[in-house]
Amino acid sequence: MTTVKDFVVSGDFLASAKMTSSELAVEIAVYLYANNRLTFGQAKRLAQLDQISFQKELAARNVFIHFETSDLLKDAENLGIKL
């Protein structure tokens, strides 16, 4: 059985890091996405950003969106396009 606990960051830590809790959430989300620990959807939800805003955060950090050949083929199939 796994127990899930909330991750709490004290105000003192945020103050010393000169970050807001929202900024920390974005940093963690980008890091976990870049390291293939979260999907794009999971990471943007953690960051509490919409799709375009999260894409801009990734771009600002030179993190590329994960899109494999299999993703392209699946998208084409869903659109009825034969490649």
PDB file of N, CA, C and O in Angstrom:
ATOM      1  N   MET A   1       0.837  -1.175   0.000  1.00  0.00           N
ATOM      2  CA  MET A   1       0.000   0.000   0.000  1.00  0.00           C
ATOM      3  C   MET A   1       0.889   1.247   0.000  1.00  0.00           C
ATOM      4  O   MET A   1       1.872   1.317   0.737  1.00  0.00           O
ATOM      5  N   THR A   2       0.539   2.210  -0.818  1.00  0.00           N
ATOM      6  CA  THR A   2       1.283   3.451  -0.912  1.00  0.00           C
ATOM      7  C   THR A   2       0.515   4.553  -0.194  1.00  0.00           C
ATOM      8  O   THR A   2      -0.694   4.700  -0.369  1.00  0.00           O
ATOM      9  N   THR A   3       1.229   5.315   0.607  1.00  0.00           N
ATOM     10  CA  THR A   3       0.627   6.447   1.282  1.00  0.00           C
ATOM     11  C   THR A   3       1.095   7.714   0.585  1.00  0.00           C
ATOM     12  O   THR A   3       2.293   7.919   0.394  1.00  0.00           O
ATOM     13  N   VAL A   4       0.162   8.548   0.212  1.00  0.00           N
ATOM     14  CA  VAL A   4       0.486   9.805  -0.452  1.00  0.00           C
ATOM     15  C   VAL A   4       0.332  10.933   0.556  1.00  0.00           C
ATOM     16  O   VAL A   4      -0.689  11.049   1.233  1.00  0.00           O
ATOM     17  N   LYS A   5       1.367  11.760   0.642  1.00  0.00           N
ATOM     18  CA  LYS A   5       1.318  12.911   1.536  1.00  0.00           C
ATOM     19  C   LYS A   5       1.505  14.169   0.714  1.00  0.00           C
ATOM     20  O   LYS A   5       2.141  14.147  -0.339  1.00  0.00           O
ATOM     21  N   ASP A   6       0.953  15.256   1.198  1.00  0.00           N
ATOM     22  CA  ASP A   6       1.154  16.537   0.539  1.00  0.00           C
ATOM     23  C   ASP A   6       2.600  16.967   0.731  1.00  0.00           C
ATOM     24  O   ASP A   6       3.218  16.715   1.766  1.00  0.00           O
ATOM     25  N   PHE A   7       3.107  17.612  -0.279  1.00  0.00           N
ATOM     26  CA  PHE A   7       4.462  18.165  -0.223  1.00  0.00           C
ATOM     27  C   PHE A   7       4.333  19.602   0.240  1.00  0.00           C
ATOM     28  O   PHE A   7       3.711  20.421  -0.436  1.00  0.00           O
ATOM     29  N   VAL A   8       4.910  19.911   1.378  1.00  0.00           N
ATOM     30  CA  VAL A   8       4.776  21.235   1.961  1.00  0.00           C
ATOM     31  C   VAL A   8       6.137  21.922   1.944  1.00  0.00           C
ATOM     32  O   VAL A   8       7.143  21.355   2.372  1.00  0.00           O
ATOM     33  N   VAL A   9       6.147  23.135   1.448  1.00  0.00           N
ATOM     34  CA  VAL A   9       7.368  23.936   1.423  1.00  0.00           C
ATOM     35  C   VAL A   9       7.124  25.143   2.317  1.00  0.00           C
ATOM     36  O   VAL A   9       6.151  25.878   2.144  1.00  0.00           O
ATOM     37  N   SER A  10       8.012  25.331   3.262  1.00  0.00           N
ATOM     38  CA  SER A  10       7.810  26.440   4.202  1.00  0.00           C
ATOM     39  C   SER A  10       8.024  27.787   3.519  1.00  0.00           C
ATOM     40  O   SER A  10       8.751  27.900   2.532  1.00  0.00           O
ATOM     41  N   GLY A  11       7.382  28.783   4.063  1.00  0.00           N
ATOM     42  CA  GLY A  11       7.538  30.139   3.560  1.00  0.00           C
ATOM     43  C   GLY A  11       8.978  30.615   3.660  1.00  0.00           C
ATOM     44  O   GLY A  11       9.437  31.396   2.827  1.00  0.00           O
ATOM     45  N   ASP A  12       9.700  30.143   4.690  1.00  0.00           N
ATOM     46  CA  ASP A  12      11.107  30.516   4.846  1.00  0.00           C
ATOM     47  C   ASP A  12      11.933  30.027   3.662  1.00  0.00           C
ATOM     48  O   ASP A  12      12.793  30.748   3.156  1.00  0.00           O
ATOM     49  N   PHE A  13      11.668  28.797   3.225  1.00  0.00           N
ATOM     50  CA  PHE A  13      12.402  28.251   2.083  1.00  0.00           C
ATOM     51  C   PHE A  13      12.096  29.056   0.831  1.00  0.00           C
ATOM     52  O   PHE A  13      13.005  29.419   0.083  1.00  0.00           O
ATOM     53  N   LEU A  14      10.832  29.334   0.605  1.00  0.00           N
ATOM     54  CA  LEU A  14      10.451  30.112  -0.579  1.00  0.00           C
ATOM     55  C   LEU A  14      11.067  31.500  -0.543  1.00  0.00           C
ATOM     56  O   LEU A  14      11.513  32.014  -1.569  1.00  0.00           O
ATOM     57  N   ALA A  15      11.094  32.108   0.638  1.00  0.00           N
ATOM     58  CA  ALA A  15      11.688  33.441   0.761  1.00  0.00           C
ATOM     59  C   ALA A  15      13.187  33.397   0.462  1.00  0.00           C
ATOM     60  O   ALA A  15      13.709  34.269  -0.232  1.00  0.00           O
ATOM     61  N   SER A  16      13.869  32.392   0.981  1.00  0.00           N
ATOM     62  CA  SER A  16      15.315  32.314   0.732  1.00  0.00           C
ATOM     63  C   SER A  16      15.608  31.989  -0.726  1.00  0.00           C
ATOM     64  O   SER A  16      16.646  32.383  -1.257  1.00  0.00           O
ATOM     65  N   ALA A  17      14.696  31.271  -1.374  1.00  0.00           N
ATOM     66  CA  ALA A  17      14.854  30.963  -2.800  1.00  0.00           C
ATOM     67  C   ALA A  17      14.346  32.103  -3.675  1.00  0.00           C
ATOM     68  O   ALA A  17      14.517  32.086  -4.894  1.00  0.00           O
ATOM     69  N   LYS A  18      13.721  33.093  -3.041  1.00  0.00           N
ATOM     70  CA  LYS A  18      13.133  34.237  -3.750  1.00  0.00           C
ATOM     71  C   LYS A  18      12.150  33.772  -4.823  1.00  0.00           C
ATOM     72  O   LYS A  18      12.191  34.215  -5.971  1.00  0.00           O
ATOM     73  N   MET A  19      11.257  32.856  -4.405  1.00  0.00           N
ATOM     74  CA  MET A  19      10.260  32.281  -5.305  1.00  0.00           C
ATOM     75  C   MET A  19       8.904  32.287  -4.635  1.00  0.00           C
ATOM     76  O   MET A  19       8.792  32.267  -3.409  1.00  0.00           O
ATOM     77  N   THR A  20       7.870  32.315  -5.470  1.00  0.00           N
ATOM     78  CA  THR A  20       6.522  32.096  -4.961  1.00  0.00           C
ATOM     79  C   THR A  20       6.230  30.601  -5.072  1.00  0.00           C
ATOM     80  O   THR A  20       6.964  29.864  -5.730  1.00  0.00           O
ATOM     81  N   SER A  21       5.175  30.172  -4.437  1.00  0.00           N
ATOM     82  CA  SER A  21       4.808  28.756  -4.537  1.00  0.00           C
ATOM     83  C   SER A  21       4.427  28.404  -5.980  1.00  0.00           C
ATOM     84  O   SER A  21       4.673  27.284  -6.428  1.00  0.00           O
ATOM     85  N   SER A  22       3.838  29.340  -6.697  1.00  0.00           N
ATOM     86  CA  SER A  22       3.484  29.103  -8.103  1.00  0.00           C
ATOM     87  C   SER A  22       4.728  28.936  -8.967  1.00  0.00           C
ATOM     88  O   SER A  22       4.768  28.073  -9.843  1.00  0.00           O
ATOM     89  N   GLU A  23       5.732  29.753  -8.722  1.00  0.00           N
ATOM     90  CA  GLU A  23       6.989  29.646  -9.482  1.00  0.00           C
ATOM     91  C   GLU A  23       7.677  28.315  -9.205  1.00  0.00           C
ATOM     92  O   GLU A  23       8.229  27.694 -10.113  1.00  0.00           O
ATOM     93  N   LEU A  24       7.644  27.879  -7.946  1.00  0.00           N
ATOM     94  CA  LEU A  24       8.240  26.590  -7.599  1.00  0.00           C
ATOM     95  C   LEU A  24       7.502  25.453  -8.283  1.00  0.00           C
ATOM     96  O   LEU A  24       8.126  24.508  -8.765  1.00  0.00           O
ATOM     97  N   ALA A  25       6.182  25.536  -8.330  1.00  0.00           N
ATOM     98  CA  ALA A  25       5.391  24.493  -8.997  1.00  0.00           C
ATOM     99  C   ALA A  25       5.756  24.398 -10.474  1.00  0.00           C
ATOM    100  O   ALA A  25       5.852  23.298 -11.018  1.00  0.00           O
ATOM    101  N   VAL A  26       5.960  25.538 -11.127  1.00  0.00           N
ATOM    102  CA  VAL A  26       6.355  25.535 -12.547  1.00  0.00           C
ATOM    103  C   VAL A  26       7.738  24.914 -12.693  1.00  0.00           C
ATOM    104  O   VAL A  26       7.952  24.095 -13.586  1.00  0.00           O
ATOM    105  N   GLU A  27       8.675  25.287 -11.837  1.00  0.00           N
ATOM    106  CA  GLU A  27      10.031  24.735 -11.911  1.00  0.00           C
ATOM    107  C   GLU A  27      10.010  23.212 -11.765  1.00  0.00           C
ATOM    108  O   GLU A  27      10.671  22.499 -12.519  1.00  0.00           O
ATOM    109  N   ILE A  28       9.255  22.731 -10.802  1.00  0.00           N
ATOM    110  CA  ILE A  28       9.178  21.281 -10.574  1.00  0.00           C
ATOM    111  C   ILE A  28       8.510  20.600 -11.759  1.00  0.00           C
ATOM    112  O   ILE A  28       8.973  19.554 -12.213  1.00  0.00           O
ATOM    113  N   ALA A  29       7.437  21.176 -12.261  1.00  0.00           N
ATOM    114  CA  ALA A  29       6.723  20.582 -13.397  1.00  0.00           C
ATOM    115  C   ALA A  29       7.606  20.498 -14.635  1.00  0.00           C
ATOM    116  O   ALA A  29       7.629  19.472 -15.314  1.00  0.00           O
ATOM    117  N   VAL A  30       8.329  21.568 -14.930  1.00  0.00           N
ATOM    118  CA  VAL A  30       9.218  21.572 -16.098  1.00  0.00           C
ATOM    119  C   VAL A  30      10.315  20.527 -15.923  1.00  0.00           C
ATOM    120  O   VAL A  30      10.616  19.776 -16.851  1.00  0.00           O
ATOM    121  N   TYR A  31      10.909  20.480 -14.739  1.00  0.00           N
ATOM    122  CA  TYR A  31      11.972  19.507 -14.473  1.00  0.00           C
ATOM    123  C   TYR A  31      11.472  18.070 -14.664  1.00  0.00           C
ATOM    124  O   TYR A  31      12.119  17.260 -15.328  1.00  0.00           O
ATOM    125  N   LEU A  32      10.316  17.772 -14.073  1.00  0.00           N
ATOM    126  CA  LEU A  32       9.792  16.408 -14.171  1.00  0.00           C
ATOM    127  C   LEU A  32       9.391  16.053 -15.597  1.00  0.00           C
ATOM    128  O   LEU A  32       9.561  14.909 -16.019  1.00  0.00           O
ATOM    129  N   TYR A  33       8.862  17.019 -16.344  1.00  0.00           N
ATOM    130  CA  TYR A  33       8.529  16.770 -17.749  1.00  0.00           C
ATOM    131  C   TYR A  33       9.798  16.545 -18.570  1.00  0.00           C
ATOM    132  O   TYR A  33       9.873  15.607 -19.364  1.00  0.00           O
ATOM    133  N   ALA A  34      10.789  17.406 -18.376  1.00  0.00           N
ATOM    134  CA  ALA A  34      12.038  17.297 -19.136  1.00  0.00           C
ATOM    135  C   ALA A  34      12.737  15.966 -18.891  1.00  0.00           C
ATOM    136  O   ALA A  34      13.453  15.463 -19.757  1.00  0.00           O
ATOM    137  N   ASN A  35      12.524  15.400 -17.709  1.00  0.00           N
ATOM    138  CA  ASN A  35      13.157  14.134 -17.353  1.00  0.00           C
ATOM    139  C   ASN A  35      12.228  12.940 -17.510  1.00  0.00           C
ATOM    140  O   ASN A  35      12.453  11.875 -16.936  1.00  0.00           O
ATOM    141  N   ASN A  36      11.177  13.143 -18.302  1.00  0.00           N
ATOM    142  CA  ASN A  36      10.226  12.061 -18.639  1.00  0.00           C
ATOM    143  C   ASN A  36       9.590  11.405 -17.422  1.00  0.00           C
ATOM    144  O   ASN A  36       9.291  10.211 -17.442  1.00  0.00           O
ATOM    145  N   ARG A  37       9.384  12.184 -16.359  1.00  0.00           N
ATOM    146  CA  ARG A  37       8.738  11.648 -15.167  1.00  0.00           C
ATOM    147  C   ARG A  37       7.253  11.971 -15.161  1.00  0.00           C
ATOM    148  O   ARG A  37       6.473  11.288 -14.498  1.00  0.00           O
ATOM    149  N   LEU A  38       6.852  13.018 -15.899  1.00  0.00           N
ATOM    150  CA  LEU A  38       5.447  13.380 -16.046  1.00  0.00           C
ATOM    151  C   LEU A  38       5.135  13.576 -17.520  1.00  0.00           C
ATOM    152  O   LEU A  38       6.004  13.966 -18.300  1.00  0.00           O
ATOM    153  N   THR A  39       3.893  13.304 -17.899  1.00  0.00           N
ATOM    154  CA  THR A  39       3.452  13.612 -19.249  1.00  0.00           C
ATOM    155  C   THR A  39       3.245  15.119 -19.358  1.00  0.00           C
ATOM    156  O   THR A  39       3.267  15.832 -18.354  1.00  0.00           O
ATOM    157  N   PHE A  40       3.046  15.596 -20.577  1.00  0.00           N
ATOM    158  CA  PHE A  40       2.786  17.018 -20.787  1.00  0.00           C
ATOM    159  C   PHE A  40       1.558  17.447 -19.996  1.00  0.00           C
ATOM    160  O   PHE A  40       1.582  18.467 -19.307  1.00  0.00           O
ATOM    161  N   GLY A  41       0.487  16.671 -20.094  1.00  0.00           N
ATOM    162  CA  GLY A  41      -0.754  17.010 -19.394  1.00  0.00           C
ATOM    163  C   GLY A  41      -0.581  17.040 -17.884  1.00  0.00           C
ATOM    164  O   GLY A  41      -1.081  17.945 -17.217  1.00  0.00           O
ATOM    165  N   GLN A  42       0.118  16.064 -17.347  1.00  0.00           N
ATOM    166  CA  GLN A  42       0.355  16.031 -15.905  1.00  0.00           C
ATOM    167  C   GLN A  42       1.184  17.232 -15.464  1.00  0.00           C
ATOM    168  O   GLN A  42       0.887  17.863 -14.449  1.00  0.00           O
ATOM    169  N   ALA A  43       2.223  17.540 -16.234  1.00  0.00           N
ATOM    170  CA  ALA A  43       3.113  18.642 -15.870  1.00  0.00           C
ATOM    171  C   ALA A  43       2.395  19.988 -15.933  1.00  0.00           C
ATOM    172  O   ALA A  43       2.574  20.831 -15.053  1.00  0.00           O
ATOM    173  N   LYS A  44       1.592  20.190 -16.960  1.00  0.00           N
ATOM    174  CA  LYS A  44       0.888  21.483 -17.047  1.00  0.00           C
ATOM    175  C   LYS A  44      -0.138  21.624 -15.930  1.00  0.00           C
ATOM    176  O   LYS A  44      -0.384  22.730 -15.447  1.00  0.00           O
ATOM    177  N   ARG A  45      -0.734  20.515 -15.520  1.00  0.00           N
ATOM    178  CA  ARG A  45      -1.662  20.570 -14.383  1.00  0.00           C
ATOM    179  C   ARG A  45      -0.918  20.887 -13.084  1.00  0.00           C
ATOM    180  O   ARG A  45      -1.391  21.683 -12.273  1.00  0.00           O
ATOM    181  N   LEU A  46       0.245  20.262 -12.889  1.00  0.00           N
ATOM    182  CA  LEU A  46       1.043  20.551 -11.697  1.00  0.00           C
ATOM    183  C   LEU A  46       1.441  22.025 -11.673  1.00  0.00           C
ATOM    184  O   LEU A  46       1.409  22.667 -10.623  1.00  0.00           O
ATOM    185  N   ALA A  47       1.814  22.554 -12.829  1.00  0.00           N
ATOM    186  CA  ALA A  47       2.203  23.962 -12.933  1.00  0.00           C
ATOM    187  C   ALA A  47       0.999  24.897 -12.883  1.00  0.00           C
ATOM    188  O   ALA A  47       1.153  26.109 -12.731  1.00  0.00           O
ATOM    189  N   GLN A  48      -0.190  24.334 -13.010  1.00  0.00           N
ATOM    190  CA  GLN A  48      -1.443  25.095 -13.046  1.00  0.00           C
ATOM    191  C   GLN A  48      -1.426  26.124 -14.175  1.00  0.00           C
ATOM    192  O   GLN A  48      -1.779  27.289 -13.992  1.00  0.00           O
ATOM    193  N   LEU A  49      -1.000  25.647 -15.361  1.00  0.00           N
ATOM    194  CA  LEU A  49      -0.941  26.489 -16.553  1.00  0.00           C
ATOM    195  C   LEU A  49      -1.751  25.864 -17.671  1.00  0.00           C
ATOM    196  O   LEU A  49      -1.938  24.648 -17.710  1.00  0.00           O
ATOM    197  N   ASP A  50      -2.232  26.702 -18.583  1.00  0.00           N
ATOM    198  CA  ASP A  50      -2.883  26.175 -19.773  1.00  0.00           C
ATOM    199  C   ASP A  50      -1.802  25.678 -20.736  1.00  0.00           C
ATOM    200  O   ASP A  50      -0.611  25.885 -20.504  1.00  0.00           O
ATOM    201  N   GLN A  51      -2.223  25.031 -21.803  1.00  0.00           N
ATOM    202  CA  GLN A  51      -1.292  24.393 -22.730  1.00  0.00           C
ATOM    203  C   GLN A  51      -0.278  25.383 -23.311  1.00  0.00           C
ATOM    204  O   GLN A  51       0.924  25.118 -23.289  1.00  0.00           O
ATOM    205  N   ILE A  52      -0.743  26.502 -23.822  1.00  0.00           N
ATOM    206  CA  ILE A  52       0.153  27.470 -24.459  1.00  0.00           C
ATOM    207  C   ILE A  52       1.125  28.059 -23.449  1.00  0.00           C
ATOM    208  O   ILE A  52       2.312  28.196 -23.746  1.00  0.00           O
ATOM    209  N   SER A  53       0.648  28.406 -22.271  1.00  0.00           N
ATOM    210  CA  SER A  53       1.528  28.970 -21.240  1.00  0.00           C
ATOM    211  C   SER A  53       2.604  27.980 -20.821  1.00  0.00           C
ATOM    212  O   SER A  53       3.755  28.364 -20.611  1.00  0.00           O
ATOM    213  N   PHE A  54       2.234  26.693 -20.697  1.00  0.00           N
ATOM    214  CA  PHE A  54       3.232  25.698 -20.322  1.00  0.00           C
ATOM    215  C   PHE A  54       4.233  25.500 -21.457  1.00  0.00           C
ATOM    216  O   PHE A  54       5.426  25.337 -21.199  1.00  0.00           O
ATOM    217  N   GLN A  55       3.773  25.510 -22.699  1.00  0.00           N
ATOM    218  CA  GLN A  55       4.689  25.408 -23.834  1.00  0.00           C
ATOM    219  C   GLN A  55       5.684  26.573 -23.819  1.00  0.00           C
ATOM    220  O   GLN A  55       6.866  26.385 -24.109  1.00  0.00           O
ATOM    221  N   LYS A  56       5.213  27.760 -23.485  1.00  0.00           N
ATOM    222  CA  LYS A  56       6.110  28.926 -23.410  1.00  0.00           C
ATOM    223  C   LYS A  56       7.140  28.746 -22.303  1.00  0.00           C
ATOM    224  O   LYS A  56       8.302  29.118 -22.469  1.00  0.00           O
ATOM    225  N   GLU A  57       6.724  28.178 -21.176  1.00  0.00           N
ATOM    226  CA  GLU A  57       7.677  27.912 -20.091  1.00  0.00           C
ATOM    227  C   GLU A  57       8.738  26.912 -20.535  1.00  0.00           C
ATOM    228  O   GLU A  57       9.919  27.077 -20.231  1.00  0.00           O
ATOM    229  N   LEU A  58       8.315  25.878 -21.254  1.00  0.00           N
ATOM    230  CA  LEU A  58       9.281  24.900 -21.764  1.00  0.00           C
ATOM    231  C   LEU A  58      10.257  25.561 -22.729  1.00  0.00           C
ATOM    232  O   LEU A  58      11.467  25.353 -22.638  1.00  0.00           O
ATOM    233  N   ALA A  59       9.729  26.354 -23.648  1.00  0.00           N
ATOM    234  CA  ALA A  59      10.568  27.017 -24.645  1.00  0.00           C
ATOM    235  C   ALA A  59      11.569  27.958 -23.983  1.00  0.00           C
ATOM    236  O   ALA A  59      12.722  28.032 -24.408  1.00  0.00           O
ATOM    237  N   ALA A  60      11.145  28.668 -22.958  1.00  0.00           N
ATOM    238  CA  ALA A  60      12.036  29.600 -22.263  1.00  0.00           C
ATOM    239  C   ALA A  60      13.219  28.883 -21.620  1.00  0.00           C
ATOM    240  O   ALA A  60      14.268  29.480 -21.379  1.00  0.00           O
ATOM    241  N   ARG A  61      13.030  27.586 -21.347  1.00  0.00           N
ATOM    242  CA  ARG A  61      14.088  26.789 -20.712  1.00  0.00           C
ATOM    243  C   ARG A  61      14.750  25.824 -21.701  1.00  0.00           C
ATOM    244  O   ARG A  61      15.514  24.942 -21.306  1.00  0.00           O
ATOM    245  N   ASN A  62      14.447  26.004 -22.989  1.00  0.00           N
ATOM    246  CA  ASN A  62      14.994  25.133 -24.048  1.00  0.00           C
ATOM    247  C   ASN A  62      14.668  23.663 -23.823  1.00  0.00           C
ATOM    248  O   ASN A  62      15.490  22.785 -24.085  1.00  0.00           O
ATOM    249  N   VAL A  63      13.457  23.407 -23.334  1.00  0.00           N
ATOM    250  CA  VAL A  63      12.964  22.039 -23.174  1.00  0.00           C
ATOM    251  C   VAL A  63      12.010  21.778 -24.332  1.00  0.00           C
ATOM    252  O   VAL A  63      11.045  22.517 -24.531  1.00  0.00           O
ATOM    253  N   PHE A  64      12.281  20.740 -25.081  1.00  0.00           N
ATOM    254  CA  PHE A  64      11.471  20.432 -26.254  1.00  0.00           C
ATOM    255  C   PHE A  64      10.303  19.531 -25.887  1.00  0.00           C
ATOM    256  O   PHE A  64      10.396  18.698 -24.985  1.00  0.00           O
ATOM    257  N   ILE A  65       9.202  19.714 -26.604  1.00  0.00           N
ATOM    258  CA  ILE A  65       8.024  18.882 -26.408  1.00  0.00           C
ATOM    259  C   ILE A  65       8.344  17.479 -26.924  1.00  0.00           C
ATOM    260  O   ILE A  65       8.891  17.316 -28.015  1.00  0.00           O
ATOM    261  N   HIS A  66       8.000  16.483 -26.135  1.00  0.00           N
ATOM    262  CA  HIS A  66       8.264  15.094 -26.501  1.00  0.00           C
ATOM    263  C   HIS A  66       7.231  14.656 -27.536  1.00  0.00           C
ATOM    264  O   HIS A  66       6.041  14.559 -27.237  1.00  0.00           O
ATOM    265  N   PHE A  67       7.690  14.397 -28.730  1.00  0.00           N
ATOM    266  CA  PHE A  67       6.797  13.964 -29.809  1.00  0.00           C
ATOM    267  C   PHE A  67       7.546  12.948 -30.641  1.00  0.00           C
ATOM    268  O   PHE A  67       8.464  13.302 -31.380  1.00  0.00           O
ATOM    269  N   GLU A  68       7.170  11.705 -30.530  1.00  0.00           N
ATOM    270  CA  GLU A  68       7.853  10.610 -31.204  1.00  0.00           C
ATOM    271  C   GLU A  68       7.180  10.295 -32.538  1.00  0.00           C
ATOM    272  O   GLU A  68       6.067  10.749 -32.803  1.00  0.00           O
ATOM    273  N   THR A  69       7.851   9.529 -33.359  1.00  0.00           N
ATOM    274  CA  THR A  69       7.300   9.094 -34.639  1.00  0.00           C
ATOM    275  C   THR A  69       5.977   8.380 -34.440  1.00  0.00           C
ATOM    276  O   THR A  69       5.044   8.552 -35.224  1.00  0.00           O
ATOM    277  N   SER A  70       5.898   7.574 -33.382  1.00  0.00           N
ATOM    278  CA  SER A  70       4.650   6.850 -33.107  1.00  0.00           C
ATOM    279  C   SER A  70       3.505   7.831 -32.817  1.00  0.00           C
ATOM    280  O   SER A  70       2.355   7.554 -33.158  1.00  0.00           O
ATOM    281  N   ASP A  71       3.814   8.972 -32.190  1.00  0.00           N
ATOM    282  CA  ASP A  71       2.797   9.996 -31.938  1.00  0.00           C
ATOM    283  C   ASP A  71       2.282  10.574 -33.257  1.00  0.00           C
ATOM    284  O   ASP A  71       1.079  10.766 -33.435  1.00  0.00           O
ATOM    285  N   LEU A  72       3.202  10.846 -34.170  1.00  0.00           N
ATOM    286  CA  LEU A  72       2.826  11.376 -35.479  1.00  0.00           C
ATOM    287  C   LEU A  72       1.947  10.388 -36.234  1.00  0.00           C
ATOM    288  O   LEU A  72       0.934  10.767 -36.821  1.00  0.00           O
ATOM    289  N   LEU A  73       2.342   9.129 -36.214  1.00  0.00           N
ATOM    290  CA  LEU A  73       1.563   8.111 -36.925  1.00  0.00           C
ATOM    291  C   LEU A  73       0.172   7.963 -36.322  1.00  0.00           C
ATOM    292  O   LEU A  73      -0.807   7.807 -37.051  1.00  0.00           O
ATOM    293  N   LYS A  74       0.080   8.013 -35.006  1.00  0.00           N
ATOM    294  CA  LYS A  74      -1.217   7.899 -34.342  1.00  0.00           C
ATOM    295  C   LYS A  74      -2.095   9.114 -34.674  1.00  0.00           C
ATOM    296  O   LYS A  74      -3.288   8.967 -34.940  1.00  0.00           O
ATOM    297  N   ASP A  75      -1.502  10.309 -34.656  1.00  0.00           N
ATOM    298  CA  ASP A  75      -2.253  11.516 -35.007  1.00  0.00           C
ATOM    299  C   ASP A  75      -2.759  11.448 -36.450  1.00  0.00           C
ATOM    300  O   ASP A  75      -3.908  11.788 -36.729  1.00  0.00           O
ATOM    301  N   ALA A  76      -1.894  11.007 -37.357  1.00  0.00           N
ATOM    302  CA  ALA A  76      -2.284  10.884 -38.764  1.00  0.00           C
ATOM    303  C   ALA A  76      -3.425   9.880 -38.918  1.00  0.00           C
ATOM    304  O   ALA A  76      -4.381  10.121 -39.655  1.00  0.00           O
ATOM    305  N   GLU A  77      -3.314   8.753 -38.214  1.00  0.00           N
ATOM    306  CA  GLU A  77      -4.373   7.730 -38.267  1.00  0.00           C
ATOM    307  C   GLU A  77      -5.689   8.305 -37.744  1.00  0.00           C
ATOM    308  O   GLU A  77      -6.744   8.087 -38.339  1.00  0.00           O
ATOM    309  N   ASN A  78      -5.627   9.033 -36.640  1.00  0.00           N
ATOM    310  CA  ASN A  78      -6.835   9.626 -36.072  1.00  0.00           C
ATOM    311  C   ASN A  78      -7.480  10.646 -37.008  1.00  0.00           C
ATOM    312  O   ASN A  78      -8.693  10.852 -36.977  1.00  0.00           O
ATOM    313  N   LEU A  79      -6.659  11.279 -37.838  1.00  0.00           N
ATOM    314  CA  LEU A  79      -7.162  12.260 -38.792  1.00  0.00           C
ATOM    315  C   LEU A  79      -7.540  11.640 -40.152  1.00  0.00           C
ATOM    316  O   LEU A  79      -8.009  12.329 -41.057  1.00  0.00           O
ATOM    317  N   GLY A  80      -7.321  10.317 -40.264  1.00  0.00           N
ATOM    318  CA  GLY A  80      -7.627   9.630 -41.508  1.00  0.00           C
ATOM    319  C   GLY A  80      -6.620   9.878 -42.614  1.00  0.00           C
ATOM    320  O   GLY A  80      -6.943   9.750 -43.795  1.00  0.00           O
ATOM    321  N   ILE A  81      -5.397  10.233 -42.233  1.00  0.00           N
ATOM    322  CA  ILE A  81      -4.328  10.509 -43.198  1.00  0.00           C
ATOM    323  C   ILE A  81      -3.426   9.286 -43.297  1.00  0.00           C
ATOM    324  O   ILE A  81      -2.959   8.772 -42.281  1.00  0.00           O
ATOM    325  N   LYS A  82      -3.184   8.827 -44.499  1.00  0.00           N
ATOM    326  CA  LYS A  82      -2.276   7.696 -44.702  1.00  0.00           C
ATOM    327  C   LYS A  82      -0.895   8.228 -45.067  1.00  0.00           C
ATOM    328  O   LYS A  82      -0.742   8.992 -46.020  1.00  0.00           O
ATOM    329  N   LEU A  83       0.091   7.818 -44.306  1.00  0.00           N
ATOM    330  CA  LEU A  83       1.464   8.242 -44.576  1.00  0.00           C
ATOM    331  C   LEU A  83       2.256   7.138 -45.238  1.00  0.00           C
ATOM    332  O   LEU A  83       3.436   7.320 -45.539  1.00  0.00           O
TER     333      LEU A  83
END
